[in-house]
Amino acid sequence: MSAPGTATPRLPRTAVIGATGYLGRALYQAHLAADARTVGTSRAPRRGGELLPLDLADKRTLRPRLRELGIEEAIIAAGIATVARCEAEQARSAEINVTGTQQLLEALREQEIRPVFISTDLVFDGERGAYTEIDEPHPIVAYGEQKRAVEQLLAEMFDGRALILRVSKVFSTTRGDGTLLDELAATWAAGGVVRAAVDQRFNPILREDFVRVVLHLQRLCTCGLVHLCGDNAWTRHELAERLAARLSVAPSRLERIAIRDLGIGPVRPRDTTMSNRRLRQLYREPFADMEACLDEVARQYGAPVFLPPRPSSPPAGGGWQGWGLPAPGGAEAARSPFRVPFLDLRVVDPVERRGLLDAVDRILAHGRVVGGPEVADLEAELAARCERRFACGVGSGTAALTLALGGLGVGPGDEVVVPALSFVATANAVALLGARPVFADIRADLNIDPESAAACIGPRTRAVVVVHYAGRCGDMAALTTLCEDRRVALVEDAAQAWGARYCGRPAGSFGLSAALSMNAMKILAACGECGAVLTDCEEIRARIGALTYNGIVNKEICQQPSSNYRMDTLQAAMLLYRLQGVEKVIARRRQIAQYYDDALGDILQTPPRSAESFDVYYSYIVRTEHRDDLLAHLAAHGVEAKVQHPLLMCQQPAYRDRGAPAVSNADHLVSRILSLPVNEKLSDEQTEIVVAGVRGFLGKGGA
């Protein structure tokens, strides 16, 4: 990689020979994406003319075609790459893989074009454990012999000026690509049995990592032999076993065998592990984590595909717990994997995982794990995006709401109006300050009803809290007018509404203060607990700043008892990384919500829409008189729906002694609302499963 402040070395003008193959195609597309001067060739180019014809066996046209291309470098990814076919048709495969490639190498040498050759780990005999770059390879099967023969030609003809990429097992996480992991998962999905060797070991590498390294080595004009292998050396059985565990595959569908049991041609290598020592000297970026890649494959296939069909009724004596499914209307028991999870908090995208780990690594390097520069950077970003003067990072959304009220001076003897429907943290923040929460009713959009809030305001009322429920802003025009007229503070609980807007203004920009939650379940998600308080008032900001750290000012003087609410620098760094892609998260949620609207709007009450509101769908909440039955039906069909807040806050044991408030609309709605999966990680196939499940239930008499 280039040193900081220096220009990235350009890629040479390259021909990818064999651009329709698995690796050739990926390399060709990567060159195009990097704005490199590149051409792709194929013996049988596709229609449309994007690839040029080049037949390695045709000596008559080979040299003129290369001159016509005008290239500096050629990546040789052509030939018969199927090991079994090479063994079955050794003469034919040698004609293409060795003789044809030799003719190509001769033409490249004549025209002073540097070759980059993709070789294979099968040239090793597997007798001596992990190989390094100085070990002598030993061909043992037809495919390995052919690759080794070309390596020898390169050494003889190009005097060390060629680049040989000896590749370990290459795979991708894309369903349907036909590579190793996909082959295993597809076999199980089709009901088959996988026979995996316990003595065939390799270091698998992700295709995207392979391509990145090749482009990097090209820019460095690297010559000689370079091994490209992943960091995990596993047998084929170990790899299959790990994937099977994620897919809930029955043990009987994975058989242990030895190489000698395969009975297909010569004995294959038992150990093809290799060292990355030289590569690590040239290329510092980490490779994709293999465990995370297995998670991604399992996510794409969906675990319950591999399970036996569920019985049509719960097991005798087991009730709903016998299935491991959520009980209708009640708490969840230990559950089986769902084809469509409500929310998956794993980081399965290798790029995102690398970005988050890099962010953490920077904190570990400078050591300021609390109060580091990333906290100030995040506060500035949050304030700017929410159109506020100040943002104060804190340790959780609950802390943010507590401080948003505490910064206004809310305390014992005061009252704060809150909606009846919210996560209990909204009421707790009021109570923890010694004040009394007063519960107002909600509207059909599940947000606080301004008329009910007005009726709740009394002489002790200090503030009205609007919760932007499920990612939809409340009626900010009516609430702002109400609070101004009655001279009480308006406070926003925007925990569920990052990115939402009302009449073009962002959630968090209306109240005298506002609270954000950025825990792992939120749209802008940390990898733990995190929150922030927003305000435009300098005095409120200063008060919140003191309350954030034990009521201390000037680092020593405690003016008011408080707790420690500070934000970790690690969370700030990861949030700064995720801020870069949060618009895509919101766009995907809105796309899924629109699909649900279109597919379910004729049979179900879907979330209301309005011209004033830009909703971000923290939750996608539908309504039905048969909510609990629909919940159970979806669970039985592999869809994890949720009743996110089955009790109103005023119904919680902690608040029942406050009397029964007049919240008839909230009472009516809380037993009818159900949240469908809407998170951005869902595939189109999974959202179709959700729709099919809902429509299947309604077709049987639900409503």
N, C-alpha and C positions, 0 to 999 in steps of 0.2 A: 504494500500500500504506500501511497505517496506520503511524504512528510508534510506536516501542517504548513500551509502557506505556499505549497508548490502545486503546479498544475498536474492534473492526473495524466499519466502517459496515455497517448492515443492507442487505440487498437489498430493493428495492421489491417490492410485490406485483405479480407479473408474469404476463401471459399469453403463452405461446409459441404463436404462430399458425403452424400448419404443423408440428405436433409429430411427424408421422410421417415427415418428410423426413430426409435424412442429417444436416444440421446442426441442424435443429429438434429432432430426437429427442435429440441429444447435449446440447443446451442445456437441454431440459426435464428430462432425467435429472440433469444437474449441479445445477440449481436444487433438485430434490428432495433430492439428496444433501447440499446445503448447508442443509437445513432451511428453505429459503425458502418464502414464501407464493406458490405458483405454481399455474397451471392450464395444461393443454395443450389445444389445439383442433385439429380436423382436419375437412375437408369430409366425409370418410368415416371416422369414428372406429372404432377396433378394438372387437371384442367385449369385454365386461367392463366397459365404461363408464369406463375411466381417462381418456379424452379426451372433451372436449365438442364437439358439432357446431358448426361455424361455416363458413358458405358466403359467401365474399366477393362473389359475384355476386348474392346474394339481399338486396336493399335492405330488404325488408320485415322480415326477422328480424335483420339485422346490429346495429342500434342497441339493440334490447331485449336481445339476447344480451350485448353489451358492458356494459350497465348491470347486468345480472344477475351478471356476473363480479366487479364491484367492484374493478377493478385500477387501479394507478397507472402502469403501463408495459406496453407491448406490443412484443414482439420479432417482427418480420415476417419469417418464414422460409418463407412459403407461395408457391405459384405453380408454373408450368411452368419447371423449372430446366434441362432438357435443351436445350443450344444447338442441336443439329441439329433438334429438333422445333420450336423457336421459328422457325427459318429456314424449315422446311417448312410450318408452320401459323401464319403471322405474324398473321393476323386473330384466330384463336382465342387465341394466346398473349398478344396485346396486350389482349384482352378480360379475361383473368384477371390478367396481370402488371401492367397499367397501369390499366385501367378499374376492375377489382375492387379493386385496392390503393388507388386514389383514393377510392373509396367508403368504404373502411376508414379512410383518413386523415381524411376529413371527419367520420366518426363519432368518431374519437379526439379531434379538435380540439374538437368540441362538448362532450365529456365531460372535457376537460382531462387526457387520458391521453397520456403522452409516448411517441412511437414510437422504436424502435430498428430500423433497417433494414439488412439484409444485402445489400450491393451486390456488384459484380464488377469485376475488373480489365479486363474486355473493353471497357470504355468508352474505353480508350486506343487511339490509332491506331498506336502502335509506331514512330513516326518519330524520336522524340527521346531515346531511351535511357531511363535510369532517371528515373521521375517522382517528384515530391515533392508535398506537400500543397497547394502554391500553384499547381500547374500546372492549366490548363484542360483537362478531359477532352474527348475527341472520339469520339462514337459512330461505330462503323463496321459493326457487324453487328446483326441484329434483336435478339438478346438484350441486347447492350450498349446499344442505343437504348432498349429498354424500361426497363432499370435506370437509365439516365441520365434518362429522363423522370420516373421516380419521385423521383430525387434532386432534380430541379428543383421538383417539387411540394412536397417536404419543406421546401426552402429558402423557398418562397413562403408556405406555410401555417403553418409553426411558428416562423418568425423566429429561427432559430438554436437553438431549444430541442430539436431532434431529434438523435439520434446516428446517423450513417451509418458502417457498418463496411464499408469496401471491402476485400474479401478476395482474396488471391492464391490459388493452387491449394491446396485443402485435401485432405488424405489421412489415412489411418490405417495402422497396421501390422498390422491384424487380417485374417487370411486369410478371404476370402469376402465382404468388405464392398463390393466393386464399385468402389472408388476407384482412383486412378491406378496406384499401385504394384501393387495386387492385380490390376488389369486386365492389366498387363504380364506379371506372373508367371503368371497363369492362362492367358494366350495361349500362352506358351512351354510350360507344362505340358501343354496340349492339342495340342502339336505345331505350333502356328501360327507365323507370321512377323509381327513388329512393324515397322510403318513409322512412323518417328519424325522429326519435323521438326527441322532444324538451325537454323531461324530463328524458332522460337516459344519465347520465353524467359519464365520466370516464377520467382517466389520461393515454393516450396511451404512450407506450414505444416502442422504436425500438428494433427489435430482437437482433441486434449486441450489443446494450447497455445491454440488459438483459443477454446475454452470458458473456460479460466482467465482469459484477458484480457477477454473479454466480461463475465464476472461482476465482475472488478475495475473495469472502466469503469462498470458499472452502479452499483456502490457509490459511486464518485466522482461520480456524476451528470454524467458527461462529455457534452458536446454538440459538434456539428460533425462534421467528416469525419476519420476515423482509419483509416489503412492497417494491415491485419493481413497481414504477409508474413514469410516465413522469411528467414534470413540468407544463404542460398545462392541466387544467381541463376544458374540453369542452363537450357539449352535442353532441350526434351523429349528430344532425342537424347542429350544428355549424361547426363541422369537415367537413361534406359533403358540406356545403355552401362555405367554404374556398376552397375546391378542385374544386367545380363547377366553381367558379370565375376564377380559373387558366385555366380551360379547356373550357371556353366560353360556358358553358352549358346554354341552355335556361331556364329561371325561371320555366317554366311549367313542366320541367323534374325533379324537386326536390320538393316533397310534405312534408309539416309539419304535423306530427301526434303526438299523445300522446301514451304512453305505453298501456293504456287501449284500444286503437283503434286497436292494433295488432291482437287480437283475436286468439292467439296461446298459450293456456295453462295458467298457473297462471300469476298473475301480476308480472312483472319483476321489478327489482330495478330502482327507478327513479334517484338516486344519488349514484354512487359508487366511488366517489373521495376518495383518501387516502392521508395520509401524508408521506413525505419522511424523516421525522425528524431523525429517527434512522439510516436510510441508509446514510444520509449525514454525520453522525458522523463516519461511517465506511469507506465510499468511497467518495473521493473528486472529481473525474473526472466528468465533466459536461456531461449530456446526450445530444443526438442529438437534434438540434433545430427543432421543429415540422414544422415550416413554411418552412424551407429549405427542409424538407422531402416531403412536399406537392409539392414544386417546382420540385423536382426530379421525382415524379410520373407523374406530368403534362408533364415534358420533355419527359419521356419515351413513353407516349401515344400520344403526339402531339396534340395541341389544335384544329386545324381545323378539325380533325376527327369528332368533335362533332357539327360542324356548318352545316347549310343547304348547299347543293351543290351550287356552284357559278353559276350565269347565264352564258349563252354562249356568251353574249356580254355585254358591260358596260351598267349600268342603264341609261335610257333616261335622257338626260340633265345633268347627273352627270359626264360623262367622266371617266377618270381613277380615279379621286378623289372620284367618287361614290362608288368605290370598296375599297377605302382606300389603293390602291396599288401604287407602284412607277410608275410615268409616263415614258414611253419609252424615254430613252436618257436624262431625266431631273431629277430634284431633287425629293426627296420622299415627298409625302403628308403623313398625319397621316395614318398608315397602320394597318391592322388587323394582328393577330398573324399568324406566318408561321409554317407549319409543320417542315420545315427545316430552322432554322434561320441562317443567315450568321455568326453571332457571338453572343454567350450568355455569358454575363459578370457576371451573378449571380454565387455565390459559393453555389452549391447544394450538393456537396459531404460532408457529415457530418464529415469525417475524415479531409479533407482539411480545412473545416470551423473551426474545433477545433484547428488545427495546427496554422492557421492564428491568431485566437483570443488569443491563448497562447503566440504567438510572441508579439502581442500588449500588453498583460498583463505584460510581462517582462519589456517593455519600461515604462509603467505606474508605475511600481514598483520602477525603479531606477530614473525616472524623467528626463533623459537627452534626451529630445525629438528632439534636434538638436545637431549634433556632438557627438552622443553617440557611445559607443564601437562597436555597430552593423554596423555603417557606415564603420569603418576601417576594420572590418571583411569582409564585402561585397566587399570593394575595393580590398582586398587581393585575395578573391575568383575570382573576375572578371579578375584581372590581370593574375592570374595563368591559368585560363581556356582559356584565349585568348593569352597566351604565350607572355605577355608583362611585363615589369619591373614595370610599374606604372598604376594605375587606380585612377581617381578622380571622386567621386560620385557627381552628380549635380541634379537639380530639374526637368529636363525634357530632352527629346532628342534634342529639339531645342536649349536649353542652352548648351548641350554637343557639338553640331556642331559649335555653335557660339564660344565657348571657344577653340575647337580644332583648329579653324582657328585663333582666337585671340591669342592663345598661340604661333603661328608661327609669330606673328607680323603683320598679315594682317590688313590693315586699309585704310583710304581715299586715292584715287588715284590708288589703286591696282585693279587688275582683277583676278577673279577666274573662271576657267572653270568648268561648271556643266552640267549634262545631261538634255536634254529638258523634259524628263519624270521623274517626282518624285513628292512627296508631296511638296507643296510650301515652307515648312520650309527650304528646302535645299537652295533655292535662298534667302530666307529671312535672313538666318544666314550670308550670304555674305553681303547683303545690310545693315543690322543692324550695321556692322562694318565700314560702309562708303565705302566699295569696290563695284565693279561692277561685277555682274554675267554675264558670257558669255556662251551662250547655245550651247552645242554640240549635234550632232545627236546620235541616238541609233542603236543598232544592233537588229537582229531578236529575241535575248534572252531578249530584253528590257533593257539591260545594255548599258552604254556609249560606243560609238564606238571609239577605240583608234585613228583611222585615222582622224576622225572628230575632236577629242580633239586636235590632233597635229596641225590641221589647225587653231584652235582657239587660240593657244598659241602665245602671242605677247610680246613686251618688258616690259609691265607692269604686266604680269601674275606672280602671286606668288604661285598659287597652282592649282592642278586639283583634283576635288572631284569625286570619284567613288561611286555611290549609288548601293549597292548590292540589286537590285530591286526584290521584291517578295520572298526574301530568297535565291537568287542565286548569287554567287559571280561573279563579273565582270572578264574580261580577265586580271588577275593580272600580268601575265608574260609580256604581251605587254605594259600595263600601267606602270609597274615598270621600264621597259627599257626606255619608252618614257620620264618619269619624270627625270630619271637619266641623259639621254642624253641632255635634254633641261634645266636641272638644276632648276627645279621647284619642289615644295613639292607635294607629293601624300598624300591626306587625304581621309580616308574611312568614308562614311556615312553608317554604318552597322545597322541602325535603324531597318530594317526588317530582319536581317540575323543572329540573335543569333543562334549559333550552326552550321552555314554553314561552309563549308571548300572548299579550292581550292588547289589541289595537296597535300592534307593532312594537310595544314595549316589553322588555324581557321580565319574566317572573323574577322577583327580588328587587325590582326597581321602584316599587310603589310605596311601601310602608316606611314609617319613621326608622324602622330597622327590619331586617329580614334574616332568616336562618336557612342555611343550605345543609343538606346531608349528602355526603359522598362516600358512604360505606360501599362494601363490595356488591351490594344488590342494586345500587342506584344506576342511573343512566351514565352519569360521570362517576366512575367507580374507582375507589382506591382498592388496595389489597388488604383491607382491614377497616377500621373505623376512622372516620374523618368528617369534619364539618367546617363551616365558616359563617361569620356574621357580617352582614352588609349594612352600611349606613352612609348618609351624606353629612352627618352632624359631627363636627370635630369633638365636641364635649362628650357625646355618646361613645365615640371611638376611643377616647382616652379612658373613660370609665370601664369599657369592655376590656381594653388592654390590661388594666390593673386587675380586674376580676379574673382574667385568664390565668394568671399565675399567683394564686394565693392572696389576691388583693394587694400585691406589692407594687410600689412605685419607686423609681430611682434605685432599683435592684435590691433594696434593703428595707424600705419603710412600708409596713403593712397598715393601710388605712381602713380596710374593711375585711372581715373574715371571708375567705373564699376558698375554693379548691384549686387543684392544678388541672387546667383544661387545655394545655398546650398541644399543638400538632407536632407529630414526628416529622422530621425532615425526610425520612424514607418515604412516607406517604405523599408528601408534597412533590417529591421527585417523580414518583410514579404517576401522580395525577397530571403533572406537567406533560409527561409523555402521552397520556391518554387524551388530554385536551386536543391534541393534534388530530385525532380521529373521531371526536365525539359527534361531529355533524353527520358522519356516515352512520353512526349508531342510531341517531335520531331518524335519519332518512329511512333506514331499514325498518324500524319500528312503525313508522307511519305507512310504509308500503304494506307491511303485514296487516295493519289495522284497516287499510283501504280494501285489501283482499277480503278480510272478514266481513267488512261492511257490505261489500258487493255480494258475497256468497251466503250471508246469513241474515241480511237486513229484511228479507221478506218473511222470515219465520221466527224472528227473535228480536227483542229490544236491544239494539246495539248502542254504543255510547253516542250521545247527542253531539251534533256539530253546530258551529256557528261561525259567521263571517269574522267576528271579533277575535276568535280564539285560535291560536296555533298550538295544537295539542301534541305532546311528545309520547304519550302512551307508556308511562311507567307501568300501568296496568291497562288491560283491555277488558272492561267489565260489561257483561251482559246481564239481562234480567229474565227470570222465568219463575213461574209459580211452582215448578217442580225442580228447584235448584239442587236439592240433595240427591234426587234420583239421577239427574243429568251428571252430577259430579261422579257418582258411582259408575254410571254407564261409561263415561270417558275414561275413568281409571281402569275399568275392565278391558278397554280397547287400547291401553297403552298411552293415554294422554293424561298428563299431570296438570289438572286445573286446580285452582285454589279458592277457598273462602278466606280472603286475606285478613279481614277484621270481623269475625263472626259476632262479636259483642260491641255494642256502642260503648263509648268511654264511660258514659254515666251508668252503664250496666256492669262495669267491672267491680269486683268486690271492694276495691279500695275507695270507690266513690258512691256506692249504693246508699250510704247513710246521708248523702246530701239531698235526698228527696227525689221525686220523680219529675223530671222537667217535661215541658210541653214540646215533645219532639215526635209527633205522630208520623210525619213523613219519613223520618229516619227509622222509626220502629217498623214501618211498612217495608222499607227498602232493604234493611239489613238481612232479612231472611230470604231475599230473592236475588241478591247479586252474586255473581260468580266471575272470577277472573280467568280468562283463557291465556295460554302461553303466547307471549308476544315479544320475547327477547330477541335481540338482533342476531343471535347465533343460530336461530332456527333456519332450516333449509325450506325451499318451496315444497318439497315432498312432505316435510313434517307439518307445515301449515295445511296442506291438503288432507292429511290424516285428521287434524283437528276438525276441519269443516265436515269431513265425512262422518266423524263421530257425533257431532252435534246434530247433523241432519238425519243420521241413522236413528238417534233417540227420538227426535221430533216426529219421524215417520211412524213411530210406534205409540203415538198418542201423547207425547210430551208437548209442552207449550212454553 
